[in-house]
Amino acid sequence: MLREKQKIIHILDELLSYALRVHPQLVTIKIEQREGQVHITLTEPSLNLSARECQEIERLLNTPSRNEMREYYGGLAGEETLDPRSLRILGMMVDGGHIESREGEVSLSVWWEAE
């Protein structure tokens, strides 16, 4: 259980580093345990991303990863620059991710198999 909590902390660090790049006035984070998976969703109202930006972010969130390297990438979380490319580390720590931008709100979700 401790490893799972540490992983959540590392992932939250990376998500918050990404979200804070635009100085948001509100960020909402939801952590859920569903069907053997952990899901984290970060929502930022008053932010618009283009379809191209969403595609690039989703590509980074779904970077193929190697399980034996996830702890290493977890140690790097939050250490990169505050731009969308920093999400590649997050993509290597999770099993999948999705981003959606609609009506001035961005919702970014990641998930992985619970230990």
PAGUDREN-267288 format. One record per residue (C-alpha): residue number from 1; x, y, z. Coordinates in Angstrom, 1 decimal, decimal comma. Layout:
// PAGUDREN-267288
k | u | v | w
NUM | X | Y | Z
...
//
This chain:
// PAGUDREN-267288
k | u | v | w
1 | 0,0 | 0,0 | 0,0
2 | 2,9 | 2,4 | 0,7
3 | 4,3 | 1,9 | -2,8
4 | 0,8 | 2,8 | -4,3
5 | 0,6 | 6,0 | -2,1
6 | 4,1 | 7,0 | -3,2
7 | 3,2 | 6,4 | -6,9
8 | 0,1 | 8,6 | -6,4
9 | 2,2 | 11,4 | -4,9
10 | 4,7 | 11,3 | -7,8
11 | 1,9 | 11,4 | -10,3
12 | 0,2 | 14,2 | -8,6
13 | 3,5 | 16,1 | -8,5
14 | 3,8 | 15,8 | -12,3
15 | 0,2 | 16,7 | -12,9
16 | 0,4 | 19,7 | -10,7
17 | 3,6 | 20,9 | -12,3
18 | 1,9 | 20,7 | -15,7
19 | -1,3 | 22,5 | -14,4
20 | 0,6 | 25,3 | -12,6
21 | 2,4 | 26,4 | -15,8
22 | -0,6 | 28,6 | -16,7
23 | -1,3 | 30,0 | -13,2
24 | -4,8 | 28,6 | -12,9
25 | -7,3 | 30,1 | -10,4
26 | -8,8 | 26,7 | -9,8
27 | -7,6 | 23,1 | -10,2
28 | -9,7 | 20,1 | -9,2
29 | -8,1 | 16,7 | -8,6
30 | -10,1 | 13,5 | -8,2
31 | -8,5 | 10,2 | -7,2
32 | -10,6 | 7,0 | -7,6
33 | -10,2 | 3,3 | -7,1
34 | -12,2 | 1,5 | -9,9
35 | -12,2 | -2,1 | -10,9
36 | -8,6 | -2,8 | -9,8
37 | -7,3 | 0,5 | -11,3
38 | -6,4 | 3,8 | -9,8
39 | -7,7 | 6,8 | -11,8
40 | -6,6 | 10,4 | -11,3
41 | -8,4 | 13,2 | -13,1
42 | -7,2 | 16,8 | -13,0
43 | -9,6 | 19,5 | -14,2
44 | -8,8 | 23,1 | -15,1
45 | -11,7 | 25,4 | -15,9
46 | -11,0 | 28,5 | -18,0
47 | -8,4 | 26,8 | -20,2
48 | -8,7 | 26,0 | -23,9
49 | -6,5 | 23,7 | -25,8
50 | -6,6 | 23,1 | -29,5
51 | -7,3 | 19,7 | -31,0
52 | -3,7 | 19,4 | -32,0
53 | -2,4 | 20,2 | -28,5
54 | -4,8 | 17,6 | -27,1
55 | -3,5 | 15,0 | -29,6
56 | 0,1 | 15,7 | -28,6
57 | -0,6 | 15,5 | -24,9
58 | -2,5 | 12,3 | -25,3
59 | 0,4 | 10,8 | -27,3
60 | 2,7 | 11,7 | -24,4
61 | 0,4 | 10,2 | -21,8
62 | 0,2 | 7,0 | -23,7
63 | 4,0 | 6,5 | -24,2
64 | 4,9 | 2,8 | -24,1
65 | 6,5 | 2,1 | -20,7
66 | 8,5 | -0,7 | -19,1
67 | 7,3 | -1,7 | -15,6
68 | 10,8 | -2,1 | -14,3
69 | 11,5 | 1,6 | -15,0
70 | 8,4 | 3,1 | -13,4
71 | 10,1 | 3,8 | -10,1
72 | 12,9 | 5,6 | -11,9
73 | 10,5 | 7,8 | -13,8
74 | 8,6 | 8,5 | -10,6
75 | 11,8 | 10,0 | -9,1
76 | 11,9 | 12,4 | -12,1
77 | 8,3 | 13,5 | -11,7
78 | 7,9 | 17,3 | -11,4
79 | 11,6 | 17,9 | -12,3
80 | 11,2 | 18,9 | -15,9
81 | 10,1 | 22,1 | -17,5
82 | 6,5 | 23,3 | -17,2
83 | 5,4 | 22,5 | -20,7
84 | 3,3 | 19,7 | -22,2
85 | 6,4 | 17,7 | -23,2
86 | 7,1 | 17,2 | -19,5
87 | 4,1 | 14,8 | -19,5
88 | 6,2 | 12,2 | -21,2
89 | 7,5 | 11,2 | -17,8
90 | 3,9 | 10,8 | -16,5
91 | 3,1 | 8,6 | -19,6
92 | 5,9 | 6,3 | -18,6
93 | 4,5 | 5,9 | -15,1
94 | 0,9 | 5,0 | -16,0
95 | -1,0 | 2,5 | -18,2
96 | -2,9 | 5,1 | -20,1
97 | -4,2 | 8,7 | -20,3
98 | -6,8 | 10,9 | -21,9
99 | -7,2 | 14,6 | -22,2
100 | -10,3 | 16,5 | -23,3
101 | -10,8 | 20,2 | -23,9
102 | -14,3 | 21,6 | -24,2
103 | -16,2 | 24,8 | -23,4
104 | -13,1 | 26,4 | -21,8
105 | -12,3 | 23,4 | -19,5
106 | -9,5 | 20,9 | -19,7
107 | -9,8 | 17,5 | -18,1
108 | -6,8 | 15,3 | -18,0
109 | -7,1 | 11,6 | -16,7
110 | -4,5 | 8,9 | -16,1
111 | -4,9 | 5,4 | -14,9
112 | -2,9 | 2,3 | -13,9
113 | -3,4 | -1,2 | -12,5
114 | -3,5 | -1,0 | -8,7
115 | -0,9 | -3,1 | -6,8
//
